[in-house]
Structure formats: C-alpha cells, structure tokens
Amino acid sequence: MLYNELITVFYENRDPLQAVPMAAYMKNQFPYLGLPKPKRTRLGKEFIKQARKQKTIDWDLVFSLWDLQEREFQYLAVDYLLSLHANLQKADITHIESLLISKSWWDTVDILATNITGALCAQKPELIQSHILKWAESDNIWLVRTSILFQLKYKAHTDTEVLGSVIIKNSSTREFFINKAIGWALREYSKTNKEWVQAFLANHTLHSLSMREASKHL
C-alpha cells in the first residue's frame, strides 16, 4: 500500500463520534479521526508490512505523517518507527529529538522514549553522553522525561549512575510529567533491583508523587 493510499483509507474510515472522546482523553490537545488502535492497526497492517521489508527508515515519510493534523497519523509514524527500530542509525537521534519536541504529549513521547530512544542508545551508548544527559538539563519537559525513561526496559542492563544522575538533576521540579516519570522509572527498576531503589529513596528527597509511584512494588 502506498503512502497516499493509506492516508486516503484513514480519512475514509474516520468516525467523528468516536473522535470526540478520543480527543477528550488527550485533553483536546489534538484533533482525531476517531480510529481506535485495533482499527488503525488493521488499516495500516499492509503498509507496515511493506515498510519493514525496506530495512531503512524514510524520515521524510515520518515527518510527513507528523505534519498531518489528526493524531492517528503521529501514531502511524510511531508504529512505522517501531517496525524498523533495529535499523536506527546514530545520526537518527536528531530526528528523534525533533519528534519529541513537536506535537508533544505523553502518548507519543513515552513510546519514542522507551522503545525508540532506548533501543538506539542500547546500540549506540555514546549517545547517552552526547545527548541524553543534555536532555536531562533541557527546558523542554519532554526531553527531560525521555532522559528519565529511555532505560525503562533495560532491566539488569540499566546504568544506575545515569538513572540516578538524571533523576537528581530534576528532583526539585514541580512539573507533573517529570515527577511521574521519575516515579515510573524507579518503580520499574525496583522489579530488577529493589535494594538499589530503596537505598536511592532513602538518600534523596523527591516529590511526593515520585515517592509514591516509586514505592508501589517495595
């Protein structure tokens, strides 16, 4: 299925009644076509299947989808990247950063952080020093959130020095999405290393939201 054909198919299957509650759930940050994930996945299945065979990421296609108004197209772009995450290149970190700071909300940022940025940094750990630690000091809350969450799926491979560093740099913030991310990252890592998380919480002052989230499995 060609790109333009898929765009047409998405518009032909729009559901204005479904779009209202979908937009409301995302605080009306974006307009929606009204395509729930199962339907969106079904409509884009052949497109993703063909894209996966290419084994290279077409960033012009990604940004074309990102520029479209309705939120389902950003979801499609993320699905496309997920299908090709093994083909990410070091230089792609700049493209990922552009996506993180454009049309930003937790629904796209969290997948880009954990599944895309995390996958790339696992392949190219030098990006942690060159980009991730800088993101942790950014004025953009979504870059900060990504710096905290990118190791979310690393489990025993988590670099605790990096995790502790990015959290400490942002421990005094009152920003909900950052404090939530701190708690989430610590909670997830506690499943792998409960003792480290317990010691970290005992030795650092965090926002009550972060503490509450981090302690759920302790």
GILIN-V658325 format. One record per residue. N is the residue number from 1. RES is the residue in three letters. PSI is psi in whole degrees, 0 to 359 (NA if undefined). NEAR is the number of other C-alpha atoms within 10 Angstrom. Layout:
((N;RES;PSI;NEAR) (N;RES;PSI;NEAR))
This chain:
((1;MET;129;13) (2;LEU;158;10) (3;TYR;309;13) (4;ASN;325;8) (5;GLU;320;10) (6;LEU;320;15) (7;ILE;315;14) (8;THR;316;10) (9;VAL;319;13) (10;PHE;314;19) (11;TYR;324;13) (12;GLU;336;10) (13;ASN;13;14) (14;ARG;150;15) (15;ASP;95;15) (16;PRO;326;13) (17;LEU;319;10) (18;GLN;331;14) (19;ALA;328;17) (20;VAL;304;15) (21;PRO;331;14) (22;MET;317;20) (23;ALA;320;18) (24;ALA;322;13) (25;TYR;330;9) (26;MET;28;15) (27;LYS;28;10) (28;ASN;35;12) (29;GLN;330;13) (30;PHE;150;15) (31;PRO;153;16) (32;TYR;153;24) (33;LEU;334;23) (34;GLY;35;24) (35;LEU;103;21) (36;PRO;159;15) (37;LYS;314;12) (38;PRO;319;8) (39;LYS;319;13) (40;ARG;318;17) (41;THR;318;16) (42;ARG;316;10) (43;LEU;326;16) (44;GLY;4;19) (45;LYS;311;14) (46;GLU;322;14) (47;PHE;313;18) (48;ILE;321;20) (49;LYS;315;13) (50;GLN;322;12) (51;ALA;321;19) (52;ARG;329;18) (53;LYS;338;10) (54;GLN;329;11) (55;LYS;16;14) (56;THR;148;15) (57;ILE;125;20) (58;ASP;95;13) (59;TRP;333;14) (60;ASP;320;9) (61;LEU;316;13) (62;VAL;312;19) (63;PHE;333;15) (64;SER;317;13) (65;LEU;320;21) (66;TRP;329;21) (67;ASP;342;14) (68;LEU;152;12) (69;GLN;314;14) (70;GLU;144;18) (71;ARG;330;24) (72;GLU;334;22) (73;PHE;328;21) (74;GLN;323;22) (75;TYR;320;19) (76;LEU;320;20) (77;ALA;319;21) (78;VAL;317;23) (79;ASP;320;17) (80;TYR;314;21) (81;LEU;321;25) (82;LEU;321;19) (83;SER;340;17) (84;LEU;18;20) (85;HIS;334;21) (86;ALA;346;15) (87;ASN;10;17) (88;LEU;144;21) (89;GLN;159;13) (90;LYS;317;14) (91;ALA;344;9) (92;ASP;348;15) (93;ILE;328;18) (94;THR;325;11) (95;HIS;318;12) (96;ILE;318;18) (97;GLU;319;18) (98;SER;321;13) (99;LEU;322;20) (100;LEU;328;23) (101;ILE;4;14) (102;SER;132;12) (103;LYS;47;16) (104;SER;132;16) (105;TRP;166;16) (106;TRP;333;14) (107;ASP;322;12) (108;THR;321;17) (109;VAL;318;25) (110;ASP;324;21) (111;ILE;318;19) (112;LEU;325;23) (113;ALA;308;26) (114;THR;323;20) (115;ASN;333;20) (116;ILE;299;23) (117;THR;317;28) (118;GLY;317;24) (119;ALA;318;22) (120;LEU;318;24) (121;CYS;333;19) (122;ALA;326;17) (123;GLN;323;14) (124;LYS;75;13) (125;PRO;342;14) (126;GLU;340;12) (127;LEU;340;17) (128;ILE;314;19) (129;GLN;318;11) (130;SER;334;10) (131;HIS;307;16) (132;ILE;314;24) (133;LEU;332;20) (134;LYS;321;14) (135;TRP;325;22) (136;ALA;341;23) (137;GLU;11;15) (138;SER;157;14) (139;ASP;350;9) (140;ASN;117;12) (141;ILE;335;19) (142;TRP;328;24) (143;LEU;320;25) (144;VAL;313;24) (145;ARG;319;28) (146;THR;319;26) (147;SER;333;29) (148;ILE;324;31) (149;LEU;350;28) (150;PHE;336;27) (151;GLN;11;26) (152;LEU;327;22) (153;LYS;11;16) (154;TYR;336;16) (155;LYS;240;14) (156;ALA;345;11) (157;HIS;4;10) (158;THR;132;17) (159;ASP;101;12) (160;THR;334;14) (161;GLU;318;8) (162;VAL;314;17) (163;LEU;311;21) (164;GLY;319;16) (165;SER;312;15) (166;VAL;330;23) (167;ILE;313;24) (168;ILE;321;15) (169;LYS;335;13) (170;ASN;16;20) (171;SER;342;17) (172;SER;2;12) (173;THR;155;12) (174;ARG;9;11) (175;GLU;122;11) (176;PHE;311;13) (177;PHE;334;15) (178;ILE;314;25) (179;ASN;323;25) (180;LYS;318;19) (181;ALA;320;24) (182;ILE;312;28) (183;GLY;320;24) (184;TRP;314;23) (185;ALA;317;24) (186;LEU;320;30) (187;ARG;316;24) (188;GLU;318;22) (189;TYR;335;24) (190;SER;339;20) (191;LYS;337;14) (192;THR;318;15) (193;ASN;80;15) (194;LYS;321;17) (195;GLU;319;12) (196;TRP;316;14) (197;VAL;318;23) (198;GLN;315;15) (199;ALA;320;10) (200;PHE;315;14) (201;LEU;326;16) (202;ALA;335;10) (203;ASN;2;9) (204;HIS;148;11) (205;THR;120;13) (206;LEU;163;22) (207;HIS;149;18) (208;SER;325;12) (209;LEU;315;17) (210;SER;316;23) (211;MET;316;19) (212;ARG;315;14) (213;GLU;318;19) (214;ALA;332;25) (215;SER;0;17) (216;LYS;332;13) (217;HIS;10;12) (218;LEU;NA;11))
